[in-house]
C-alpha cells in the first residue's frame, strides 16, 4: 500500500523522507476514512447553522469597505497541488498589490476595521468550511502555505503535503501571535522562513506521526479554547 501511495506522488515529493511518512499514512486508512466522514458531516451541519450569521457578516464586510465578501487565495494542498482557500475578506480589495503575502499583525494598514475584529476571533477562517465540504481541506490538518514558502521546504517537510490541509492545527494554535512576531521583524519573510516555518513543519510532521481522531478532537477543543 505504501509503495503504491508513494509511486502516485508528484516527483517533487518522491524522496526517502516522504516515503517514511507514506508508510505511516498507509497504516491510517481507517482513521482517514472516518476523518473524511467527520469532515463532511461537521462542515455540512456547521454551514447550515452558520448560514444566517454568515449573511450578517457578509453585509457588514461590504458595508465597511469596497470589495467582495470573500477572498480566494491560491495555497498548496495535498500532494503539492494548488487550490483556492476561501476566507472572509479582512483586507482592502487591492491588498496583494500594495503589500506582501504575510500579514504583519494588527498594525498592517491593509486590514479593515471589520477585518481586524474577524481576525481576532478567527471568524474569517470559518468560510473554509466550504473548502472542507468540497474536499480540498479538512477540519484539522497542517495549515496550507502559499507556493513561495512551500518552495522553501526541505525533503522531510514535503511530507506535510501528504495529508489535506486544515482549518486549524497544533502549529496554528502555537503561533496564534504570528502576526505580532512578524511585525517586530525588519524582514518578515526571512524571519518566517528561518524561524517560524521550520517549527510549524516540525509540529505538522508530529501530527502526521500521531494522526488519530482523538488527536483531532483535542485540537478542536484547544482551538475553541484559544479563540475564547
Secondary structure, DSSP 8 states (H G I E B T S, - for coil): -HHHHHHTS-GGG-SHHHHHHHHHHHTTHHHHHHHHHHHHHHHHHHHHHTHHHHHHHHHHHHHHSSS-SEEEEEEE-GGG-EEEEEEE--B-TTHHHHS-SS--GGG-TTB-HHHHHHHHTTGGGGGGHHHHHHTSEEEES-----HHHHTT--TTGGGGGGS-EEEE-HHHHHTTTHHHHHHT-SSHHHHIIIIIHHHHHHHHHHHHHT--HHHHHHHHHHHHHHH-
